[in-house]
Amino acid sequence: MAEQSPAVFVSHPPERLLHLVNPALKFLLGTPFAGSAGKQLMVLNFKGRKSGNPYSIPVSAYHIGDQLYALAGAGWTKNFRGGADAEVLLDRKKTAMHGEVIADPAVVAELQHRVAESYGVKRAQRMMGLGFRDPRIPTVDEFKEACEREGIVAIKFTPRT
């Protein structure tokens, strides 16, 4: 019997395309022309944890309850281990925030499930950079397996005081 593919897998545009599109996207999100994308995407401006180099990365913004999160398995997330300050551009407003990594796969999976349920199957895949094997919202356990396999974490952002 053939092994079944994972229920949840990473599915985002190729790196080369992202390197071409991201600079334009960062600019656009700071203008009135961003439209609804300005509320769905945010630009994170932060310094590298070890290098101190500045980074500016557009990512999906997830409002879960009254909190702001980023969900990703990318290398840049390591800069928020132990907490780090960032300037967040969201809806054309810059806010000084503090980001904390949430690495517990069970917690991250629950957050992912809540986001996916709020979006619906097709939009969730597009907005979350994930693919779903089946035409349904994956279970929390299926999201958890993906978090463990892909190293997906959540970063919780709170305003700096």
MARDREN-757243 format. One record per residue: x, z, y of N, C-alpha, C in turn; residue number from 1. Coordinates in nm, 3 decimals. Atoms other than C-alpha are relative to their C-alpha. Layout:
BEGIN
<rec n_x="X" n_z="Z" n_y="Y" ca_x="X" ca_z="Z" ca_y="Y" c_x="X" c_z="Z" c_y="Y" num="NUM"/>
...
This chain:
BEGIN
<rec n_x="0.084" n_z="0.000" n_y="-0.118" ca_x="0.000" ca_z="0.000" ca_y="0.000" c_x="0.089" c_z="0.000" c_y="0.125" num="1"/>
<rec n_x="-0.078" n_z="0.011" n_y="-0.123" ca_x="0.134" ca_z="-0.093" ca_y="0.344" c_x="-0.020" c_z="0.124" c_y="0.087" num="2"/>
<rec n_x="0.008" n_z="-0.115" n_y="-0.089" ca_x="0.213" ca_z="0.186" ca_y="0.587" c_x="-0.079" c_z="-0.039" c_y="0.124" num="3"/>
<rec n_x="0.084" n_z="0.028" n_y="-0.116" ca_x="-0.040" ca_z="0.208" ca_y="0.869" c_x="0.079" c_z="0.026" c_y="0.128" num="4"/>
<rec n_x="-0.069" n_z="-0.019" n_y="-0.127" ca_x="0.086" ca_z="0.169" ca_y="1.225" c_x="-0.056" c_z="0.125" c_y="0.069" num="5"/>
<rec n_x="0.046" n_z="-0.121" n_y="-0.068" ca_x="0.060" ca_z="0.471" ca_y="1.457" c_x="-0.129" c_z="-0.027" c_y="0.079" num="6"/>
<rec n_x="0.125" n_z="0.011" n_y="-0.075" ca_x="-0.277" ca_z="0.536" ca_y="1.624" c_x="0.024" c_z="-0.016" c_y="0.149" num="7"/>
<rec n_x="-0.036" n_z="0.008" n_y="-0.142" ca_x="-0.105" ca_z="0.568" ca_y="1.965" c_x="0.146" c_z="-0.042" c_y="0.008" num="8"/>
<rec n_x="-0.137" n_z="0.047" n_y="-0.016" ca_x="0.206" ca_z="0.381" ca_y="2.073" c_x="0.025" c_z="-0.039" c_y="0.145" num="9"/>
<rec n_x="-0.038" n_z="0.037" n_y="-0.137" ca_x="0.395" ca_z="0.309" ca_y="2.397" c_x="-0.016" c_z="-0.151" c_y="0.015" num="10"/>
<rec n_x="0.025" n_z="0.142" n_y="-0.025" ca_x="0.292" ca_z="-0.023" ca_y="2.546" c_x="0.000" c_z="-0.026" c_y="0.150" num="11"/>
<rec n_x="-0.008" n_z="0.029" n_y="-0.143" ca_x="0.418" ca_z="-0.090" ca_y="2.896" c_x="0.077" c_z="-0.130" c_y="0.021" num="12"/>
<rec n_x="-0.068" n_z="0.127" n_y="-0.025" ca_x="0.561" ca_z="-0.400" ca_y="3.064" c_x="0.150" c_z="0.009" c_y="-0.029" num="13"/>
<rec n_x="-0.145" n_z="0.002" n_y="0.025" ca_x="0.918" ca_z="-0.506" ca_y="2.983" c_x="0.079" c_z="0.056" c_y="0.119" num="14"/>
<rec n_x="-0.083" n_z="-0.062" n_y="-0.104" ca_x="1.195" ca_z="-0.326" ca_y="3.176" c_x="0.036" c_z="-0.099" c_y="0.112" num="15"/>
<rec n_x="-0.038" n_z="0.098" n_y="-0.104" ca_x="1.301" ca_z="-0.645" ca_y="3.357" c_x="-0.114" c_z="-0.023" c_y="0.098" num="16"/>
<rec n_x="0.115" n_z="0.020" n_y="-0.088" ca_x="0.950" ca_z="-0.696" ca_y="3.490" c_x="-0.020" c_z="0.122" c_y="0.089" num="17"/>
<rec n_x="0.014" n_z="-0.121" n_y="-0.080" ca_x="0.932" ca_z="-0.334" ca_y="3.604" c_x="0.102" c_z="0.004" c_y="0.113" num="18"/>
<rec n_x="-0.104" n_z="0.000" n_y="-0.103" ca_x="1.262" ca_z="-0.372" ca_y="3.791" c_x="-0.032" c_z="-0.099" c_y="0.112" num="19"/>
<rec n_x="0.040" n_z="0.097" n_y="-0.102" ca_x="1.117" ca_z="-0.673" ca_y="3.974" c_x="-0.120" c_z="0.050" c_y="0.080" num="20"/>
<rec n_x="0.127" n_z="-0.038" n_y="-0.062" ca_x="0.774" ca_z="-0.526" ca_y="4.048" c_x="0.007" c_z="0.133" c_y="0.073" num="21"/>
<rec n_x="0.000" n_z="-0.135" n_y="-0.057" ca_x="0.858" ca_z="-0.161" ca_y="4.127" c_x="0.034" c_z="0.006" c_y="0.149" num="22"/>
<rec n_x="-0.027" n_z="-0.008" n_y="-0.145" ca_x="1.020" ca_z="-0.219" ca_y="4.471" c_x="-0.119" c_z="-0.045" c_y="0.085" num="23"/>
<rec n_x="0.116" n_z="0.047" n_y="-0.075" ca_x="0.718" ca_z="-0.418" ca_y="4.590" c_x="-0.115" c_z="0.100" c_y="-0.011" num="24"/>
<rec n_x="0.107" n_z="-0.098" n_y="0.021" ca_x="0.480" ca_z="-0.162" ca_y="4.441" c_x="0.023" c_z="0.124" c_y="0.086" num="25"/>
<rec n_x="-0.032" n_z="-0.117" n_y="-0.082" ca_x="0.659" ca_z="0.127" ca_y="4.614" c_x="-0.035" c_z="-0.026" c_y="0.147" num="26"/>
<rec n_x="0.032" n_z="0.036" n_y="-0.139" ca_x="0.626" ca_z="-0.055" ca_y="4.947" c_x="-0.151" c_z="-0.006" c_y="0.020" num="27"/>
<rec n_x="0.145" n_z="0.019" n_y="-0.011" ca_x="0.262" ca_z="-0.150" ca_y="4.889" c_x="-0.075" c_z="0.132" c_y="0.002" num="28"/>
<rec n_x="0.071" n_z="-0.128" n_y="0.009" ca_x="0.158" ca_z="0.206" ca_y="4.801" c_x="0.007" c_z="0.080" c_y="0.130" num="29"/>
<rec n_x="-0.009" n_z="-0.068" n_y="-0.129" ca_x="0.265" ca_z="0.320" ca_y="5.148" c_x="-0.078" c_z="-0.070" c_y="0.110" num="30"/>
<rec n_x="0.073" n_z="0.077" n_y="-0.100" ca_x="0.038" ca_z="0.067" ca_y="5.323" c_x="-0.151" c_z="0.008" c_y="-0.025" num="31"/>
<rec n_x="0.146" n_z="0.003" n_y="0.019" ca_x="-0.338" ca_z="0.032" ca_y="5.380" c_x="-0.043" c_z="-0.105" c_y="-0.103" num="32"/>
<rec n_x="0.034" n_z="0.106" n_y="0.095" ca_x="-0.325" ca_z="-0.272" ca_y="5.148" c_x="0.002" c_z="0.047" c_y="-0.145" num="33"/>
<rec n_x="-0.006" n_z="-0.053" n_y="0.137" ca_x="-0.279" ca_z="-0.048" ca_y="4.843" c_x="-0.138" c_z="0.010" c_y="-0.062" num="34"/>
<rec n_x="0.136" n_z="-0.010" n_y="0.052" ca_x="-0.655" ca_z="-0.010" ca_y="4.811" c_x="-0.013" c_z="0.116" c_y="-0.098" num="35"/>
<rec n_x="0.023" n_z="-0.107" n_y="0.098" ca_x="-0.766" ca_z="0.191" ca_y="4.506" c_x="0.127" c_z="0.036" c_y="-0.076" num="36"/>
<rec n_x="-0.127" n_z="-0.030" n_y="0.068" ca_x="-0.414" ca_z="0.166" ca_y="4.358" c_x="0.070" c_z="0.119" c_y="0.065" num="37"/>
<rec n_x="-0.061" n_z="-0.112" n_y="-0.071" ca_x="-0.305" ca_z="0.416" ca_y="4.623" c_x="-0.046" c_z="0.136" c_y="-0.047" num="38"/>
<rec n_x="0.051" n_z="-0.125" n_y="0.054" ca_x="-0.518" ca_z="0.681" ca_y="4.455" c_x="0.034" c_z="0.015" c_y="-0.149" num="39"/>
<rec n_x="-0.028" n_z="-0.001" n_y="0.144" ca_x="-0.425" ca_z="0.586" ca_y="4.096" c_x="0.149" c_z="0.003" c_y="-0.032" num="40"/>
<rec n_x="-0.145" n_z="0.002" n_y="0.017" ca_x="-0.049" ca_z="0.549" ca_y="4.144" c_x="0.064" c_z="0.086" c_y="0.108" num="41"/>
<rec n_x="-0.074" n_z="-0.078" n_y="-0.098" ca_x="0.203" ca_z="0.771" ca_y="4.317" c_x="0.147" c_z="-0.040" c_y="-0.008" num="42"/>
<rec n_x="-0.145" n_z="0.023" n_y="-0.001" ca_x="0.566" ca_z="0.732" ca_y="4.417" c_x="0.067" c_z="0.137" c_y="0.004" num="43"/>
<rec n_x="-0.076" n_z="-0.124" n_y="0.007" ca_x="0.796" ca_z="1.017" ca_y="4.316" c_x="0.137" c_z="-0.024" c_y="0.060" num="44"/>
<rec n_x="-0.133" n_z="0.006" n_y="-0.060" ca_x="1.102" ca_z="1.063" ca_y="4.537" c_x="0.069" c_z="0.133" c_y="-0.030" num="45"/>
<rec n_x="-0.069" n_z="-0.122" n_y="0.043" ca_x="1.351" ca_z="1.311" ca_y="4.391" c_x="0.147" c_z="-0.029" c_y="-0.019" num="46"/>
<rec n_x="-0.144" n_z="0.014" n_y="0.025" ca_x="1.720" ca_z="1.375" ca_y="4.327" c_x="0.029" c_z="0.025" c_y="-0.146" num="47"/>
<rec n_x="-0.042" n_z="-0.019" n_y="0.138" ca_x="1.892" ca_z="1.348" ca_y="3.991" c_x="0.047" c_z="0.142" c_y="-0.022" num="48"/>
<rec n_x="-0.032" n_z="-0.140" n_y="0.033" ca_x="1.935" ca_z="1.685" ca_y="3.823" c_x="0.150" c_z="0.022" c_y="-0.004" num="49"/>
<rec n_x="-0.146" n_z="-0.015" n_y="0.012" ca_x="2.305" ca_z="1.629" ca_y="3.748" c_x="0.075" c_z="-0.079" c_y="0.107" num="50"/>
<rec n_x="-0.074" n_z="0.088" n_y="-0.091" ca_x="2.410" ca_z="1.337" ca_y="3.968" c_x="-0.029" c_z="0.026" c_y="0.147" num="51"/>
<rec n_x="0.040" n_z="-0.015" n_y="-0.140" ca_x="2.220" ca_z="1.428" ca_y="4.284" c_x="-0.042" c_z="-0.131" c_y="0.063" num="52"/>
<rec n_x="0.040" n_z="0.131" n_y="-0.053" ca_x="2.141" ca_z="1.057" ca_y="4.323" c_x="-0.149" c_z="-0.002" c_y="0.031" num="53"/>
<rec n_x="0.144" n_z="0.009" n_y="-0.032" ca_x="1.809" ca_z="0.978" ca_y="4.494" c_x="-0.070" c_z="-0.102" c_y="-0.090" num="54"/>
<rec n_x="0.084" n_z="0.089" n_y="0.081" ca_x="1.534" ca_z="0.820" ca_y="4.282" c_x="-0.136" c_z="-0.013" c_y="0.066" num="55"/>
<rec n_x="0.134" n_z="0.028" n_y="-0.052" ca_x="1.206" ca_z="0.663" ca_y="4.385" c_x="-0.072" c_z="-0.083" c_y="-0.106" num="56"/>
<rec n_x="0.062" n_z="0.061" n_y="0.116" ca_x="0.971" ca_z="0.580" ca_y="4.099" c_x="-0.152" c_z="-0.001" c_y="0.014" num="57"/>
<rec n_x="0.147" n_z="0.003" n_y="0.002" ca_x="0.609" ca_z="0.459" ca_y="4.101" c_x="-0.050" c_z="0.031" c_y="-0.141" num="58"/>
<rec n_x="0.059" n_z="-0.040" n_y="0.128" ca_x="0.402" ca_z="0.619" ca_y="3.823" c_x="-0.151" c_z="0.019" c_y="0.018" num="59"/>
<rec n_x="0.143" n_z="-0.030" n_y="-0.005" ca_x="0.037" ca_z="0.671" ca_y="3.736" c_x="-0.019" c_z="0.146" c_y="0.039" num="60"/>
<rec n_x="0.035" n_z="-0.135" n_y="-0.043" ca_x="-0.117" ca_z="0.977" ca_y="3.902" c_x="-0.123" c_z="0.043" c_y="-0.079" num="61"/>
<rec n_x="0.112" n_z="-0.051" n_y="0.078" ca_x="-0.345" ca_z="1.187" ca_y="3.682" c_x="-0.050" c_z="0.129" c_y="0.061" num="62"/>
<rec n_x="0.064" n_z="-0.119" n_y="-0.052" ca_x="-0.583" ca_z="1.435" ca_y="3.840" c_x="-0.081" c_z="0.060" c_y="-0.115" num="63"/>
<rec n_x="0.067" n_z="-0.068" n_y="0.111" ca_x="-0.686" ca_z="1.676" ca_y="3.566" c_x="-0.039" c_z="0.138" c_y="0.051" num="64"/>
<rec n_x="0.047" n_z="-0.120" n_y="-0.068" ca_x="-0.902" ca_z="1.957" ca_y="3.694" c_x="0.042" c_z="-0.011" c_y="0.146" num="65"/>
<rec n_x="-0.047" n_z="0.005" n_y="-0.139" ca_x="-0.753" ca_z="2.045" ca_y="4.030" c_x="0.152" c_z="-0.015" c_y="0.008" num="66"/>
<rec n_x="-0.146" n_z="0.016" n_y="0.007" ca_x="-0.395" ca_z="1.963" ca_y="3.922" c_x="0.040" c_z="-0.147" c_y="-0.002" num="67"/>
<rec n_x="-0.057" n_z="0.134" n_y="0.001" ca_x="-0.177" ca_z="1.656" ca_y="3.965" c_x="0.110" c_z="-0.006" c_y="-0.105" num="68"/>
<rec n_x="-0.097" n_z="0.016" n_y="0.108" ca_x="0.024" ca_z="1.530" ca_y="3.667" c_x="0.054" c_z="-0.143" c_y="-0.004" num="69"/>
<rec n_x="-0.054" n_z="0.126" n_y="0.048" ca_x="0.251" ca_z="1.249" ca_y="3.556" c_x="0.018" c_z="0.019" c_y="-0.150" num="70"/>
<rec n_x="-0.018" n_z="-0.004" n_y="0.145" ca_x="0.259" ca_z="1.168" ca_y="3.183" c_x="0.094" c_z="-0.114" c_y="-0.036" num="71"/>
<rec n_x="-0.097" n_z="0.106" n_y="0.028" ca_x="0.564" ca_z="0.979" ca_y="3.057" c_x="0.101" c_z="0.045" c_y="-0.106" num="72"/>
<rec n_x="-0.108" n_z="-0.027" n_y="0.095" ca_x="0.835" ca_z="0.953" ca_y="2.796" c_x="0.130" c_z="-0.060" c_y="0.048" num="73"/>
<rec n_x="-0.117" n_z="0.065" n_y="-0.058" ca_x="1.088" ca_z="0.791" ca_y="3.028" c_x="0.111" c_z="0.100" c_y="0.031" num="74"/>
<rec n_x="-0.117" n_z="-0.084" n_y="-0.025" ca_x="1.438" ca_z="0.923" ca_y="3.096" c_x="-0.007" c_z="0.078" c_y="0.130" num="75"/>
<rec n_x="0.004" n_z="-0.069" n_y="-0.129" ca_x="1.360" ca_z="1.017" ca_y="3.456" c_x="-0.068" c_z="0.137" c_y="-0.009" num="76"/>
<rec n_x="0.070" n_z="-0.128" n_y="0.013" ca_x="1.139" ca_z="1.303" ca_y="3.333" c_x="0.096" c_z="0.117" c_y="-0.019" num="77"/>
<rec n_x="-0.100" n_z="-0.106" n_y="0.023" ca_x="1.453" ca_z="1.497" ca_y="3.236" c_x="0.041" c_z="0.069" c_y="0.129" num="78"/>
<rec n_x="-0.037" n_z="-0.058" n_y="-0.129" ca_x="1.519" ca_z="1.552" ca_y="3.606" c_x="-0.091" c_z="0.115" c_y="0.041" num="79"/>
<rec n_x="0.094" n_z="-0.107" n_y="-0.034" ca_x="1.220" ca_z="1.789" ca_y="3.616" c_x="0.006" c_z="0.117" c_y="-0.098" num="80"/>
<rec n_x="-0.018" n_z="-0.115" n_y="0.089" ca_x="1.336" ca_z="2.016" ca_y="3.331" c_x="0.044" c_z="0.120" c_y="0.082" num="81"/>
<rec n_x="-0.035" n_z="-0.120" n_y="-0.076" ca_x="1.349" ca_z="2.367" ca_y="3.466" c_x="-0.056" c_z="-0.002" c_y="0.141" num="82"/>
<rec n_x="0.062" n_z="0.013" n_y="-0.132" ca_x="1.158" ca_z="2.245" ca_y="3.773" c_x="0.089" c_z="-0.071" c_y="0.099" num="83"/>
<rec n_x="-0.073" n_z="0.071" n_y="-0.105" ca_x="1.258" ca_z="2.025" ca_y="4.063" c_x="-0.096" c_z="-0.037" c_y="0.111" num="84"/>
<rec n_x="0.080" n_z="0.041" n_y="-0.115" ca_x="1.136" ca_z="1.940" ca_y="4.409" c_x="-0.007" c_z="-0.151" c_y="0.008" num="85"/>
<rec n_x="0.019" n_z="0.143" n_y="-0.018" ca_x="0.999" ca_z="1.598" ca_y="4.490" c_x="-0.091" c_z="-0.022" c_y="0.120" num="86"/>
<rec n_x="0.096" n_z="0.045" n_y="-0.100" ca_x="0.829" ca_z="1.415" ca_y="4.770" c_x="-0.092" c_z="-0.097" c_y="-0.072" num="87"/>
<rec n_x="0.097" n_z="0.082" n_y="0.072" ca_x="0.511" ca_z="1.261" ca_y="4.634" c_x="-0.083" c_z="-0.079" c_y="0.101" num="88"/>
<rec n_x="0.083" n_z="0.088" n_y="-0.082" ca_x="0.346" ca_z="0.962" ca_y="4.802" c_x="-0.124" c_z="-0.034" c_y="-0.081" num="89"/>
<rec n_x="0.126" n_z="0.023" n_y="0.069" ca_x="-0.019" ca_z="0.952" ca_y="4.697" c_x="-0.107" c_z="-0.024" c_y="0.105" num="90"/>
<rec n_x="0.106" n_z="0.036" n_y="-0.096" ca_x="-0.304" ca_z="0.784" ca_y="4.883" c_x="0.055" c_z="-0.003" c_y="0.142" num="91"/>
<rec n_x="-0.070" n_z="0.021" n_y="-0.128" ca_x="-0.060" ca_z="0.701" ca_y="5.167" c_x="0.042" c_z="0.130" c_y="0.068" num="92"/>
<rec n_x="-0.042" n_z="-0.128" n_y="-0.057" ca_x="0.021" ca_z="1.071" ca_y="5.219" c_x="0.122" c_z="0.050" c_y="-0.077" num="93"/>
<rec n_x="-0.118" n_z="-0.060" n_y="0.062" ca_x="0.363" ca_z="1.224" ca_y="5.154" c_x="-0.017" c_z="0.150" c_y="-0.001" num="94"/>
<rec n_x="0.014" n_z="-0.145" n_y="0.016" ca_x="0.357" ca_z="1.578" ca_y="5.020" c_x="0.123" c_z="0.054" c_y="-0.071" num="95"/>
<rec n_x="-0.112" n_z="-0.068" n_y="0.066" ca_x="0.647" ca_z="1.808" ca_y="4.937" c_x="-0.057" c_z="0.079" c_y="-0.117" num="96"/>
<rec n_x="0.055" n_z="-0.063" n_y="0.120" ca_x="0.584" ca_z="1.920" ca_y="4.579" c_x="0.113" c_z="0.049" c_y="-0.090" num="97"/>
<rec n_x="-0.092" n_z="-0.049" n_y="0.102" ca_x="0.749" ca_z="2.098" ca_y="4.289" c_x="-0.054" c_z="-0.046" c_y="-0.134" num="98"/>
<rec n_x="0.042" n_z="0.050" n_y="0.131" ca_x="0.738" ca_z="1.938" ca_y="3.945" c_x="0.061" c_z="0.082" c_y="-0.112" num="99"/>
<rec n_x="-0.043" n_z="-0.076" n_y="0.118" ca_x="0.760" ca_z="2.128" ca_y="3.616" c_x="-0.036" c_z="-0.079" c_y="-0.125" num="100"/>
<rec n_x="0.025" n_z="0.068" n_y="0.126" ca_x="0.795" ca_z="1.964" ca_y="3.275" c_x="-0.082" c_z="0.089" c_y="-0.093" num="101"/>
<rec n_x="0.074" n_z="-0.063" n_y="0.110" ca_x="0.540" ca_z="2.057" ca_y="3.012" c_x="0.036" c_z="-0.081" c_y="-0.123" num="102"/>
<rec n_x="-0.051" n_z="0.075" n_y="0.116" ca_x="0.703" ca_z="1.961" ca_y="2.682" c_x="-0.074" c_z="0.030" c_y="-0.129" num="103"/>
<rec n_x="0.074" n_z="-0.035" n_y="0.122" ca_x="0.467" ca_z="2.124" ca_y="2.430" c_x="-0.092" c_z="-0.116" c_y="-0.038" num="104"/>
<rec n_x="0.080" n_z="0.116" n_y="0.039" ca_x="0.321" ca_z="1.824" ca_y="2.240" c_x="-0.150" c_z="0.030" c_y="-0.010" num="105"/>
<rec n_x="0.142" n_z="-0.034" n_y="0.010" ca_x="-0.009" ca_z="2.009" ca_y="2.180" c_x="-0.066" c_z="0.002" c_y="0.137" num="106"/>
<rec n_x="0.053" n_z="-0.007" n_y="-0.137" ca_x="-0.059" ca_z="2.072" ca_y="2.553" c_x="-0.006" c_z="-0.140" c_y="0.061" num="107"/>
<rec n_x="-0.006" n_z="0.135" n_y="-0.056" ca_x="0.049" ca_z="1.720" ca_y="2.653" c_x="-0.107" c_z="-0.087" c_y="-0.065" num="108"/>
<rec n_x="0.102" n_z="0.078" n_y="0.071" ca_x="-0.178" ca_z="1.568" ca_y="2.386" c_x="-0.139" c_z="0.029" c_y="0.052" num="109"/>
<rec n_x="0.131" n_z="-0.037" n_y="-0.055" ca_x="-0.476" ca_z="1.759" ca_y="2.521" c_x="-0.020" c_z="-0.064" c_y="0.137" num="110"/>
<rec n_x="0.008" n_z="0.065" n_y="-0.131" ca_x="-0.400" ca_z="1.631" ca_y="2.872" c_x="-0.023" c_z="-0.151" c_y="-0.015" num="111"/>
<rec n_x="0.016" n_z="0.143" n_y="0.023" ca_x="-0.364" ca_z="1.274" ca_y="2.744" c_x="-0.142" c_z="-0.032" c_y="-0.048" num="112"/>
<rec n_x="0.134" n_z="0.022" n_y="0.053" ca_x="-0.692" ca_z="1.301" ca_y="2.555" c_x="-0.104" c_z="0.008" c_y="0.112" num="113"/>
<rec n_x="0.093" n_z="-0.015" n_y="-0.112" ca_x="-0.875" ca_z="1.423" ca_y="2.866" c_x="0.006" c_z="-0.122" c_y="0.093" num="114"/>
<rec n_x="-0.015" n_z="0.119" n_y="-0.085" ca_x="-0.732" ca_z="1.133" ca_y="3.071" c_x="-0.064" c_z="-0.120" c_y="-0.067" num="115"/>
<rec n_x="0.054" n_z="0.116" n_y="0.073" ca_x="-0.821" ca_z="0.876" ca_y="2.805" c_x="-0.152" c_z="0.004" c_y="-0.003" num="116"/>
<rec n_x="0.146" n_z="-0.012" n_y="0.002" ca_x="-1.176" ca_z="1.009" ca_y="2.776" c_x="-0.059" c_z="-0.034" c_y="0.136" num="117"/>
<rec n_x="0.053" n_z="0.028" n_y="-0.133" ca_x="-1.222" ca_z="0.986" ca_y="3.152" c_x="0.008" c_z="-0.148" c_y="0.036" num="118"/>
<rec n_x="-0.018" n_z="0.142" n_y="-0.030" ca_x="-1.099" ca_z="0.625" ca_y="3.162" c_x="-0.080" c_z="-0.093" c_y="-0.091" num="119"/>
<rec n_x="0.055" n_z="0.092" n_y="0.098" ca_x="-1.252" ca_z="0.478" ca_y="2.846" c_x="0.115" c_z="-0.073" c_y="-0.069" num="120"/>
<rec n_x="-0.103" n_z="0.057" n_y="0.087" ca_x="-1.064" ca_z="0.286" ca_y="2.576" c_x="0.089" c_z="-0.102" c_y="0.070" num="121"/>
<rec n_x="-0.081" n_z="0.109" n_y="-0.057" ca_x="-0.951" ca_z="-0.029" ca_y="2.760" c_x="0.080" c_z="0.044" c_y="0.122" num="122"/>
<rec n_x="-0.069" n_z="-0.041" n_y="-0.123" ca_x="-0.868" ca_z="0.124" ca_y="3.098" c_x="0.107" c_z="0.105" c_y="-0.030" num="123"/>
<rec n_x="-0.099" n_z="-0.104" n_y="0.036" ca_x="-0.689" ca_z="0.420" ca_y="2.935" c_x="0.129" c_z="-0.065" c_y="-0.045" num="124"/>
<rec n_x="-0.121" n_z="0.066" n_y="0.049" ca_x="-0.448" ca_z="0.186" ca_y="2.760" c_x="0.079" c_z="-0.062" c_y="0.115" num="125"/>
<rec n_x="-0.065" n_z="0.065" n_y="-0.116" ca_x="-0.376" ca_z="-0.005" ca_y="3.082" c_x="0.064" c_z="0.103" c_y="0.092" num="126"/>
<rec n_x="-0.047" n_z="-0.097" n_y="-0.098" ca_x="-0.339" ca_z="0.301" ca_y="3.305" c_x="0.105" c_z="0.096" c_y="-0.056" num="127"/>
<rec n_x="-0.090" n_z="-0.099" n_y="0.060" ca_x="-0.150" ca_z="0.521" ca_y="3.057" c_x="0.125" c_z="-0.063" c_y="-0.059" num="128"/>
<rec n_x="-0.117" n_z="0.065" n_y="0.060" ca_x="0.099" ca_z="0.260" ca_y="2.934" c_x="0.009" c_z="0.023" c_y="-0.149" num="129"/>
<rec n_x="0.007" n_z="-0.023" n_y="0.144" ca_x="-0.016" ca_z="0.320" ca_y="2.579" c_x="-0.087" c_z="-0.106" c_y="-0.065" num="130"/>
<rec n_x="0.088" n_z="0.085" n_y="0.078" ca_x="-0.173" ca_z="0.112" ca_y="2.307" c_x="-0.067" c_z="0.085" c_y="-0.105" num="131"/>
<rec n_x="0.074" n_z="-0.070" n_y="0.104" ca_x="-0.436" ca_z="0.232" ca_y="2.064" c_x="-0.022" c_z="-0.097" c_y="-0.115" num="132"/>
<rec n_x="0.016" n_z="0.084" n_y="0.119" ca_x="-0.442" ca_z="0.094" ca_y="1.711" c_x="-0.146" c_z="-0.039" c_y="-0.021" num="133"/>
<rec n_x="0.142" n_z="0.021" n_y="0.026" ca_x="-0.819" ca_z="0.129" ca_y="1.685" c_x="-0.078" c_z="-0.009" c_y="0.132" num="134"/>
<rec n_x="0.078" n_z="0.015" n_y="-0.124" ca_x="-1.090" ca_z="0.039" ca_y="1.940" c_x="-0.082" c_z="0.126" c_y="0.033" num="135"/>
<rec n_x="0.062" n_z="-0.129" n_y="-0.031" ca_x="-1.164" ca_z="0.406" ca_y="2.017" c_x="0.104" c_z="0.088" c_y="0.068" num="136"/>
<rec n_x="-0.093" n_z="-0.099" n_y="-0.058" ca_x="-1.015" ca_z="0.702" ca_y="2.203" c_x="0.063" c_z="0.075" c_y="-0.117" num="137"/>
<rec n_x="-0.066" n_z="-0.077" n_y="0.107" ca_x="-0.754" ca_z="0.859" ca_y="1.972" c_x="-0.034" c_z="0.148" c_y="0.007" num="138"/>
<rec n_x="0.022" n_z="-0.145" n_y="0.006" ca_x="-0.793" ca_z="1.219" ca_y="1.861" c_x="0.117" c_z="0.073" c_y="0.067" num="139"/>
<rec n_x="-0.108" n_z="-0.082" n_y="-0.057" ca_x="-0.588" ca_z="1.501" ca_y="2.012" c_x="0.118" c_z="0.001" c_y="-0.096" num="140"/>
<rec n_x="-0.110" n_z="0.000" n_y="0.098" ca_x="-0.385" ca_z="1.512" ca_y="1.689" c_x="0.077" c_z="-0.132" c_y="0.001" num="141"/>
<rec n_x="-0.068" n_z="0.131" n_y="-0.007" ca_x="-0.310" ca_z="1.138" ca_y="1.718" c_x="0.085" c_z="-0.009" c_y="0.126" num="142"/>
<rec n_x="-0.081" n_z="-0.005" n_y="-0.121" ca_x="-0.193" ca_z="1.187" ca_y="2.076" c_x="0.122" c_z="0.091" c_y="-0.022" num="143"/>
<rec n_x="-0.110" n_z="-0.093" n_y="0.026" ca_x="0.017" ca_z="1.483" ca_y="1.961" c_x="0.111" c_z="-0.067" c_y="-0.081" num="144"/>
<rec n_x="-0.098" n_z="0.071" n_y="0.083" ca_x="0.189" ca_z="1.269" ca_y="1.697" c_x="0.080" c_z="-0.097" c_y="0.086" num="145"/>
<rec n_x="-0.070" n_z="0.093" n_y="-0.090" ca_x="0.271" ca_z="1.011" ca_y="1.965" c_x="0.095" c_z="0.074" c_y="0.094" num="146"/>
<rec n_x="-0.087" n_z="-0.080" n_y="-0.089" ca_x="0.411" ca_z="1.280" ca_y="2.198" c_x="0.127" c_z="0.041" c_y="-0.073" num="147"/>
<rec n_x="-0.116" n_z="-0.042" n_y="0.079" ca_x="0.638" ca_z="1.406" ca_y="1.921" c_x="0.090" c_z="-0.119" c_y="-0.031" num="148"/>
<rec n_x="-0.077" n_z="0.118" n_y="0.039" ca_x="0.748" ca_z="1.056" ca_y="1.815" c_x="0.068" c_z="-0.066" c_y="0.120" num="149"/>
<rec n_x="-0.049" n_z="0.073" n_y="-0.118" ca_x="0.795" ca_z="0.910" ca_y="2.167" c_x="0.062" c_z="0.088" c_y="0.107" num="150"/>
<rec n_x="-0.057" n_z="-0.090" n_y="-0.101" ca_x="0.909" ca_z="1.220" ca_y="2.359" c_x="-0.080" c_z="0.003" c_y="0.128" num="151"/>
<rec n_x="0.085" n_z="0.001" n_y="-0.119" ca_x="0.614" ca_z="1.204" ca_y="2.596" c_x="-0.022" c_z="0.144" c_y="0.048" num="152"/>
<rec n_x="0.019" n_z="-0.131" n_y="-0.062" ca_x="0.590" ca_z="1.498" ca_y="2.836" c_x="-0.097" c_z="-0.014" c_y="0.117" num="153"/>
<rec n_x="0.079" n_z="-0.002" n_y="-0.124" ca_x="0.370" ca_z="1.598" ca_y="3.127" c_x="0.086" c_z="0.066" c_y="0.107" num="154"/>
<rec n_x="-0.062" n_z="-0.068" n_y="-0.113" ca_x="0.500" ca_z="1.690" ca_y="3.468" c_x="-0.113" c_z="0.042" c_y="0.093" num="155"/>
<rec n_x="0.103" n_z="-0.058" n_y="-0.084" ca_x="0.275" ca_z="1.920" ca_y="3.665" c_x="0.057" c_z="0.018" c_y="0.141" num="156"/>
<rec n_x="-0.046" n_z="-0.008" n_y="-0.138" ca_x="0.308" ca_z="1.889" ca_y="4.042" c_x="-0.087" c_z="0.097" c_y="0.079" num="157"/>
<rec n_x="0.069" n_z="-0.094" n_y="-0.088" ca_x="0.217" ca_z="2.170" ca_y="4.279" c_x="0.064" c_z="-0.006" c_y="0.138" num="158"/>
<rec n_x="-0.057" n_z="0.004" n_y="-0.135" ca_x="0.256" ca_z="2.176" ca_y="4.658" c_x="0.104" c_z="0.110" c_y="0.019" num="159"/>
<rec n_x="-0.103" n_z="-0.101" n_y="-0.032" ca_x="0.570" ca_z="2.352" ca_y="4.778" c_x="-0.052" c_z="0.091" c_y="0.108" num="160"/>
<rec n_x="0.043" n_z="-0.096" n_y="-0.104" ca_x="0.512" ca_z="2.663" ca_y="4.979" c_x="0.117" c_z="0.048" c_y="0.080" num="161"/>
